[in-house]
Amino acid sequence: MDQQTWDRMTPTERDRVRDNSGLTPQLIGLEGWRVAVVDCHSDEEQPAERRFIVGKSTGWRPCHLEISRRNALGGHPAAPRYVTVRKLYKVR
């Protein structure tokens, strides 16, 4: 898929070819929520809880994003899996 092909498609056509395999299953439906997570690779004695806003990239293969704060312009890709995910509050 190249950008020109994507730009020529209608929104309905884009929905049909969009590949959602890059999304983290535990975060689906939590876009725009601030969450607290414990990573799978955290120290087992003292698991570190992290907080971020769940975002979603655009394009034909989107991924979830870890957005640090409300006024951030973007974020890092989310991990494929977490030990726990806890909803805190709706942000966007």
MOHU-V920357 format. One record per helix or strand of 3 or more residues. SS is the DSSP state (@ for helix, = for strand). FROM is the first residue (numbers start at 1). LEN is the number of residues. If there is no record, write none. Layout:
<<SS | FROM | LEN> <SS | FROM | LEN>>
This chain:
<<@ | 3 | 6> <@ | 11 | 7> <@ | 20 | 3> <@ | 25 | 3> <= | 33 | 7> <= | 49 | 8> <= | 64 | 4> <= | 82 | 9>>
